[in-house]
Structures are given as structure tokens and as C-alpha cells.
Amino acid sequence: MKNLFAAAAVCIAVAAPLGLALAKDPVQNVSAKKHPNIAAAQKLTEQAFEKIEAAQKANEYDMDGHAQKAKDALKLASDELKLAAEAANKNAK
């Protein structure tokens, strides 16, 4: 049982940084012509994400996971903005 727990702990310890490395930045994929405010908000999420990454590097990533949680929230916000633009497109027809 102890070996199983140790193996699981090692797997998590190895997988967690890999997951963080594979996390993608928020993308700008909303048309500024159709939805200037949503596109601007999406651009701001990308800029905030970049500033958090700079802070992580400056602090040698020692931020108790809070910076990563903020980056995850910004990625979610960007994705939701895209969905909002798509909903507006659908409702405009």
C-alpha cells in the first residue's frame, strides 16, 4: 500500500509541471470588427496572462500555485468571451 501511494505521488509530481507547461495562453479569436468590446476584453486577458507569467519567472514560480490559478481563470475568461461573441452572432441572425 505504501508503494502504491509513493508511486502515485511520484506520478503526480511529474505530471503537474508538465500540465502547467502545456497550458495554453488565452487566444484572441473574437472579431474586433463585429465585437470590439469583447475583443478588447479578450486582449486584456492575454496581457494579464503575460504579466502573471513575468511575475512567476521573477519569483522563480514560488507563488504557492496562486499565479497558476489566476492564469487558469484568465484562460477560462477568454474562452467564455469567445462563447459570448458566438452567442451574440447567433442571436443577431
N, C-alpha and C positions, 0 to 999 in steps of 0.2 A: 504494500500500500504506500509506503514511504517512497519507493522507487517511482511509482506511478505519479505521485504528487510532484516529485522532483522533476520528472520528465515533462509534466505539464507546465511547470514553472519555467523550465528552460525554453519550451516551445513558445510560451507567451513572451518571454524576454527577448527572443529572437524575432518573433513576428511583429511585435508592437512597433519597433523602429522602422521595419520595412513598410508597414502600413502607413506610417507617417510620411515616409519618403515618397510613397506612391500617391498620396493625396494630391489632388489637382487643385490649382488655383481657380478662383472664380473666373468665369469667362464672360466676355462682353458679347452677347449674342442676341441683343434686342436692337431693333432698328431705331436709330436716333431720329429718322425722318417720321416714322409712324408714332413713336412713343418717346419723345425727347426727355420727359421726366423720369420714366422708368429706365431708359438707357443711361441717364446721368446717375441715377441711384446705383445702377449696376457697376458703373465705372468707379464710383466711390467705394463699393465693396472690394473691388480689385485693389484699389490704392491702400485701403486699410489693411488688407491681407498682406500686401508687400511691406508695409510698415511694421506689422507684427513679426514677419519673418526677419526683418532687420533687427528688431528688438531681441528676438530669440538668439540670433547669431551674436549680438553684442553681449548677451548674458549667458553665453555658452549653453543655451537651451535649458538652463536651470530655472524654470518658472513654474514648477510643480504641476505641469500639464495645463495650466490655465490659458496660456497663449495658444496652445493647440485647440483647446475647446473654443476659443474665440475665432480661430481660423475656420473651424468646422461650422460655426454659426454663420460666418460670412459666406461660406460656400453654399449653405442652405438658403441664405437670404438671396444670393444671386440666382439660384435655381428657382426660387419662388417668384422672383421678379420676372424671369422668363415665362413662367406659367401664367403670371398676371397679364403679360403682354399678349400671350396666346389667347387667353380668355377674352381680353378686350377685342382682339381681332375677330374672334368667333361671334361676339355679341354685336359687333358693328355691322355684320352682314345682314 
